[in-house]
Amino acid sequence: MKENSLLNTNRYLKDSDKAHRLITRSIASSTAIETGESIAVIEQKINRLRSKPFHIKLA
């Protein structure tokens, strides 16, 4: 039986922008429960990290 990935079968995840927002919200709400911090504040932190370019130096 062929298995399809969740990204291909879940209608909420087919739109990549919406998927990123929903995944960010999910991570933020889980973290908020554990830390007591506001969901909005955690979402801002996650979005800030995603928007920064990463510079990786190889040895």
ABEGO torsion letter per residue (X at the ends): XBBBBAAAABAAAABAAAAAAAAAAAAAAAAAAAAGBBAAAAAAAAAAAAABBBBBBBX
